Amino acid sequence: MIPTGAQFGREYKLWVSSPTDVVDLSEFRFTFNVRASSVPTPNNAVIRVYNLSRTTINTLTGKGEYAYVYLQAGYLNSSGVIFKGTISQYKKGRENNTETHLDIMAMDGDDIYNDTFLSQTLAKNSTPEDQAAALQAAANLSSYNPTPPALS
């Protein structure tokens, strides 16, 4: 039996989360474009979700609480995370007279990449692990939770 939302054995899931809540948008029609870079810059995604209610749009865009997005896709029993990251912007729009959409623009590691500052001297014989630990402490990665609470 193919679950709802699956076509030709494909499955896809989309969640938007806050620190305390997860909104599952998997049952809605959505498209996505994920760009991965081979240079040191955050990867980004633009996800367009169609025909959300005004209440749902206001919930997601209202107070800035819903800050993370998770996109999973693949084939039945063999799907994986395509993208997970921090939402940088929402954009409401209209496709035509009957279809509306909400664009979700997100980057993975954008907040860490842009907001982390490290000013520290390391010992002459420091290892790459020491350098990584210093960066991790400066970025406060111990409190970074890239997995939505309901999916843990």
C-alpha positions as CSV (number, residue, x, y, z in Angstrom):
1,M,0.0,0.0,0.0
2,I,1.4,3.4,-1.0
3,P,0.9,6.0,1.7
4,T,-0.8,9.4,1.1
5,G,1.5,11.8,-0.7
6,A,3.5,9.0,-2.4
7,Q,3.7,8.7,-6.2
8,F,5.6,6.0,-8.1
9,G,7.0,4.7,-4.9
10,R,8.3,8.1,-3.8
11,E,7.8,9.7,-0.5
12,Y,8.4,13.2,0.8
13,K,8.1,14.9,4.1
14,L,8.4,18.5,5.2
15,W,8.4,19.9,8.7
16,V,8.8,23.4,10.1
17,S,9.7,23.6,13.8
18,S,10.1,25.9,16.7
19,P,11.9,24.9,19.9
20,T,8.6,23.5,21.3
21,D,6.5,22.6,18.3
22,V,6.6,20.9,14.9
23,V,4.2,21.6,12.0
24,D,4.0,18.8,9.5
25,L,3.4,20.2,6.0
26,S,3.9,16.8,4.2
27,E,0.3,16.5,3.1
28,F,0.4,19.8,1.2
29,R,1.7,20.1,-2.4
30,F,5.2,21.6,-2.3
31,T,8.2,22.1,-4.6
32,F,11.8,22.6,-3.6
33,N,15.2,23.7,-4.9
34,V,18.2,22.8,-2.8
35,R,21.6,24.2,-3.7
36,A,24.7,22.6,-2.3
37,S,28.0,24.4,-2.7
38,S,31.5,23.0,-2.8
39,V,32.9,26.3,-1.5
40,P,32.8,27.3,2.2
41,T,29.3,28.9,2.1
42,P,26.0,27.6,3.6
43,N,23.8,25.5,1.4
44,N,20.4,26.9,0.8
45,A,16.9,25.8,-0.1
46,V,13.8,27.4,-1.4
47,I,10.7,25.5,-0.6
48,R,7.3,26.5,-2.0
49,V,4.2,25.2,-0.2
50,Y,0.9,25.6,-1.9
51,N,-2.6,26.6,-0.5
52,L,-1.9,26.8,3.2
53,S,-4.6,28.4,5.3
54,R,-4.1,32.0,6.5
55,T,-4.1,30.7,10.0
56,T,-1.2,28.3,9.2
57,I,0.7,31.0,7.4
58,N,0.2,33.4,10.3
59,T,1.3,30.8,12.8
60,L,4.5,30.0,10.9
61,T,5.5,33.6,10.0
62,G,4.1,35.5,13.0
63,K,6.5,35.7,15.9
64,G,9.6,34.2,14.3
65,E,9.4,31.1,16.5
66,Y,9.3,28.6,13.6
67,A,13.0,28.8,12.7
68,Y,14.0,25.4,11.4
69,V,12.9,23.4,8.3
70,Y,13.4,19.7,7.5
71,L,13.0,18.2,4.1
72,Q,13.1,14.4,3.6
73,A,12.6,12.6,0.3
74,G,13.3,9.4,-1.4
75,Y,11.6,6.1,-2.2
76,L,9.4,4.0,0.1
77,N,11.4,2.7,3.1
78,S,14.6,4.3,1.7
79,S,14.2,8.1,2.1
80,G,16.7,10.4,3.7
81,V,17.2,14.0,4.8
82,I,17.6,16.2,1.7
83,F,18.0,19.5,3.7
84,K,17.7,20.8,7.2
85,G,18.5,24.3,8.1
86,T,17.6,27.6,9.6
87,I,14.7,29.6,8.0
88,S,16.0,33.0,6.9
89,Q,12.8,34.3,5.3
90,Y,9.2,33.6,4.5
91,K,7.5,35.1,1.4
92,K,3.8,34.9,0.7
93,G,2.5,35.0,-2.9
94,R,-0.1,34.0,-5.4
95,E,0.4,31.6,-8.3
96,N,-2.9,32.5,-10.0
97,N,-6.4,33.5,-9.0
98,T,-7.0,30.2,-7.0
99,E,-3.6,29.1,-5.8
100,T,-1.5,30.8,-3.1
101,H,1.9,29.8,-1.9
102,L,4.4,30.4,0.9
103,D,8.0,30.4,0.0
104,I,10.4,29.2,2.8
105,M,14.0,30.3,2.2
106,A,16.5,28.5,4.5
107,M,20.2,27.9,4.9
108,D,22.1,25.2,6.7
109,G,24.5,26.7,9.2
110,D,23.8,30.3,8.2
111,D,23.5,31.5,11.7
112,I,26.7,29.8,12.7
113,Y,28.5,31.0,9.5
114,N,27.5,34.6,9.9
115,D,27.2,35.1,13.7
116,T,30.1,33.2,15.2
117,F,33.2,35.1,16.1
118,L,36.3,33.5,17.6
119,S,39.2,35.4,19.1
120,Q,41.4,32.9,20.8
121,T,45.0,32.0,20.8
122,L,45.8,28.3,20.7
123,A,48.9,26.6,21.9
124,K,51.7,26.0,19.3
125,N,51.2,22.2,19.4
126,S,47.3,22.4,19.2
127,T,45.7,19.7,17.1
128,P,42.9,20.1,14.5
129,E,40.6,18.6,17.1
130,D,41.6,21.5,19.5
131,Q,40.8,24.0,16.8
132,A,37.4,22.3,16.0
133,A,36.6,22.3,19.8
134,A,37.3,26.0,20.0
135,L,35.1,26.8,17.0
136,Q,32.4,24.6,18.4
137,A,32.5,26.4,21.8
138,A,32.4,29.8,20.1
139,A,29.4,28.8,17.9
140,N,27.6,27.3,21.0
141,L,27.0,24.1,19.0
142,S,26.2,22.2,22.2
143,S,22.8,24.0,22.3
144,Y,22.3,23.7,18.5
145,N,19.5,21.3,17.9
146,P,19.0,20.4,14.2
147,T,16.4,17.7,14.9
148,P,12.8,18.7,15.5
149,P,11.5,17.6,18.9
150,A,8.8,15.3,17.6
151,L,11.2,13.4,15.3
152,S,13.8,12.6,17.9
